[in-house]
Amino acid sequence: MNGRFQPGNHLQVQRPSLYYHHGIYVSDDRVIQFGSGVSLVNKRSVGINAVPLEDFERGGTATAVRHGYESWFSGWHPPADESWKMVERAEFLLKLQPRLPYNLIGHNCEIVANMCVSGGWTESYQARKYFTVRTVTGAALMLWIASRRRAKLPIPAWVFPVVVAGVLASVAVKFTYDDQIRRFWIEIRDDWQAHERILAEDPRNGQTRYRR
């Protein structure tokens, strides 16, 4: 162990394309991750795998993700479960190898990592932040249009297509997000619930096997 992380830590590392890649730290030689392709284009062909920490970071610097707080920007972040359970869940998914391909919006590495952390919290906060930004910018645009109408000023021709495109994009992203999560649960639900029952009966419950 390098002293930076403890087994069970939820890690993230920023990629050059400005998104964060997520995984569950097991040891320096094993970070379990989903969608490890070099680019977003080829991630769909890559499943859940285990790589050395150095390969996970790939020139970046991994940090441990914080859990158990509320954010106005991204919503509720549930507390992390016991570390040994997080490791067991990651190992279970590595062995199970779900067939649903990687999807940037609704079936990505962050959702899989959050499942391991909480036991079933299938959320991507990167996607949630998009929803928040889209809502705020949409509201600002509507207020601007209303202010121009009150001032009896003309509405530029570009406004209508921008509003329509924004609404369609928001609907498409939200549908994809919900649909991908639903399909993932349909695929793994029975196996996942059976594994959670095994974890619930494990004598390590309530003990601290790994420090976080």
CORWODA-V229062 format. One record per pair of residues at least 24 apart in sequence whose C-alpha atoms are under 10 Angstrom apart, sorted by the first residue. I is the first residue (numbers start at 1). J is the second residue. Records with the same first field share a line. If there is no record, write none. Layout:
# CORWODA-V229062
I->J / J
This chain:
# CORWODA-V229062
1->26 / 27 / 28 / 29
2->27 / 28 / 53
3->28
4->28 / 62 / 63 / 64
5->62 / 63 / 64 / 211 / 212
6->64 / 83 / 210 / 211 / 212
7->31 / 83 / 84 / 86 / 87 / 209 / 210 / 211 / 212
8->64 / 80 / 81 / 82 / 83 / 84 / 85 / 86 / 87 / 88 / 89 / 90 / 116 / 117 / 210 / 211 / 212
9->63 / 64 / 65 / 66 / 80 / 83 / 84 / 86 / 87 / 113 / 117 / 210 / 211 / 212
10->62 / 63 / 64 / 65 / 66 / 67 / 80 / 83 / 86 / 87 / 110 / 113 / 114 / 116 / 117 / 212
11->53 / 56 / 57 / 61 / 62 / 63 / 64 / 65 / 66 / 110 / 113
12->56 / 57 / 60 / 61 / 62 / 63 / 64 / 65 / 109 / 110 / 113
13->56 / 57 / 58 / 59 / 60 / 61 / 62 / 63 / 64 / 65
14->57 / 58 / 59 / 60 / 61 / 62 / 63
15->39 / 57 / 58 / 59 / 60 / 61
16->59 / 60
19->104 / 126
20->62 / 109 / 110 / 126
21->56 / 57 / 62 / 108 / 109 / 110 / 113
22->56 / 57 / 62 / 63 / 64 / 65 / 108 / 109 / 110 / 111 / 112 / 113 / 114
23->48 / 49 / 50 / 51 / 53 / 56 / 62 / 64 / 65 / 90 / 109 / 110 / 111 / 112 / 113 / 114 / 116
24->50 / 64 / 86 / 87 / 89 / 90 / 91 / 109 / 110 / 112 / 113 / 114 / 116 / 117
25->50 / 51 / 52 / 53 / 56 / 64 / 86 / 87 / 90
26->50 / 51 / 52 / 53 / 83 / 84 / 86 / 87 / 88 / 90 / 91
27->51 / 52 / 53
28->52 / 53 / 54 / 55 / 56
29->53 / 54 / 55 / 56
30->54 / 55 / 56
31->55 / 56 / 57 / 87 / 90
32->56 / 87 / 90 / 91 / 93 / 94 / 109 / 113
33->90 / 93 / 94 / 108 / 109 / 110 / 112 / 113
34->90 / 93 / 94 / 97 / 101 / 102 / 107 / 108 / 109 / 110 / 111 / 112 / 113
35->101 / 102 / 103 / 104 / 107 / 108 / 109
36->102 / 109
40->102 / 103 / 104
41->104
42->102
43->101 / 102 / 103 / 104 / 108
44->100 / 101 / 102 / 103 / 104 / 108
45->101 / 102
46->101 / 102
47->93 / 94 / 97 / 98 / 99 / 100 / 101 / 102 / 109
48->90 / 91 / 93 / 94 / 95 / 96 / 97 / 98 / 99 / 102 / 109 / 112
49->90 / 91 / 93 / 94 / 95 / 97
50->90 / 91 / 94
64->212
65->114
67->114 / 117 / 118
72->129 / 132
73->125 / 128 / 129 / 130 / 131 / 132 / 133
74->124 / 125 / 126 / 127 / 128 / 129 / 130 / 131 / 132 / 133
75->125 / 128 / 129 / 132
76->123 / 125
77->114 / 118 / 121 / 123 / 125
78->114 / 117 / 118 / 121
79->117 / 118
80->114 / 116 / 117 / 118 / 119 / 212
81->116 / 117 / 118 / 119
82->117 / 118 / 204 / 205 / 206 / 207 / 208 / 209 / 210 / 211 / 212
83->116 / 117 / 207 / 208 / 209 / 210 / 211 / 212
84->199 / 204 / 205 / 207 / 208 / 209 / 210 / 211
85->116 / 117 / 118 / 119 / 196 / 199 / 200 / 202 / 204 / 205 / 209 / 210
86->113 / 114 / 115 / 116 / 117 / 118 / 119
87->116 / 117 / 210
88->116 / 195 / 196 / 199
89->113 / 115 / 116 / 117 / 118 / 119 / 192 / 195 / 196 / 199
90->115 / 116 / 117
91->116
92->116 / 191 / 192 / 195
93->188 / 191 / 192
96->188 / 191 / 192
97->188
98->184 / 187 / 188
99->184 / 187 / 188
100->180 / 183 / 184 / 187 / 188
101->180 / 184
102->180
103->176 / 177 / 180 / 181
104->176 / 177 / 180
105->130 / 173 / 174 / 175 / 176 / 177 / 178 / 180 / 181
106->173 / 174 / 175 / 176 / 177 / 178 / 179 / 180 / 181 / 182 / 183 / 184
107->176 / 177 / 178 / 179 / 180 / 181 / 182 / 183 / 184
108->180 / 181
111->181
112->184
119->192 / 193 / 196
120->185 / 189 / 192 / 193 / 196
122->178 / 181 / 182 / 184 / 185
123->177 / 178 / 181
124->177
127->173 / 174 / 177
128->174 / 177
130->170 / 173
131->170 / 173 / 174
134->166 / 167 / 169 / 170
135->166 / 167 / 170
137->166
138->163 / 166 / 167
